[in-house]
Amino acid sequence: QVQFVESGGGLVQPGGSLRLSCAVSGNIFSLFHLGWYRQASGKEREAVANITSEKTTTHADSVKGRFTISRDNAKNTVYLQMNSLKPEDTAVYYCNFARPNSRYWGQGTQVTVSS
């Protein structure tokens, strides 16, 4: 059974940085294509970034140049480095497969960007 556990969120001022982590259970982590997603209050969940098993990455236009997805296969962990944060980045952030499966949504981690 695969489980995704997100951490690292918090309150940060505009222009600040955070690094989110997602620990993923499972013996074949290195084969997974993974993604970060976010859901702001009252809005649909949206894809933020994804990373393939070969570490090829893509980022949504809204975060390109500010956010970076990465992975550490030895730690079964995927990261989201977020720089130059804006108030519109405020959301609950989740990780899942690159083709998300509804069975595996975790509780997410709240990111609030506010002065």
N, C-alpha and C positions, 0 to 999 in steps of 0.2 A: 504494500500500500504506500503510495507516494503522499508525502505531506510537505506543505510549504509553510514556513514560519518566518514572517517578516519582522524586522526590528530596525531601530535607528532613527525613527521619526522624532519630531519635536517642534518647538516654537523657535523661529529664526527671523531675524530682521531682513527686510529686502536687501538684496545684494549679498547675503550670506550664503553659507554652504552647509550641506549635510551629506552624509554617506549612508545609504540604506543597505541593509544586508538581508538576504533571504536564504535560510538554511533549508536544504531539500533532502528529504530522506530517500533512500533507494540505492541499490548497488550499481546502477548503470547511469549515474548522474552525468558522466562525461558524454553520454550519447544523446542527452536531452537537448532539444532546442527550447530556449526559455525566454520569458518576457516579463517586463514590468508594465503595470497598468495603473491607472488612477481614476478615482471617482470623486468629483467635487459634489458638494451638497446640492441636490436638486438636478444633477446632470447625469448623463449616461456614463458608464465606465468607458475609458478610452485607452488605447495602447500608447505607451510612452517609448519603449525601446525593446528590441529583442536581440538575442545572441544565439548563434547556431553552435552545434557541437564542435565545429571547426573554428569558433570564436569570430565568425563574421558578424558584424553588428549593423543594425539600422536604428535610426532615431526619428521620432516624429518631428515634423518641421517646427513645431512650437517649442521644442527643447533642444534642437540641433545647435551644437556649439556651446551649450551650457551643461548638458547632462551627458554622462558616459556610462554605458553598461559594460560590465566585465564579469569574469567568472574565475573561480579557483577550484579546479576539479579535485584537488587534493583535500579540500575542505568541504566539498559538496555545497558550495555557496555561490550565489550570484549577487552582484553589487550594483548599486546605482549611485554614482557620484553626481551630486547636484550642486552646481555653482551658479552664481549670479541669480539667485532665487528671486522670483517675483510674487506679488500677492496672488496672481492668477494660478500659481503652482499649488496653492492650498488645496489639499485633497487627502483622501485615504489612498495609500499606495499599496498595491498588491503585486505578487509575483505568481506566475503560473506557466504552463507550457506556452510556447510561441503560438500554438493553436490552442487557446485556453479551453480547459475542460471544466464545466460548472461544478463537477464533483470536488474539485481541488482548490476552490477559493478559500483562503484562510481569513483571519481577522484583519489583516492589513496593518499598516502603521500610519498614524496621522501625521501629516506635515502641515504646519501652519506658518505662513509667511506674513508677518505683520509687524508694524512698528509700535 
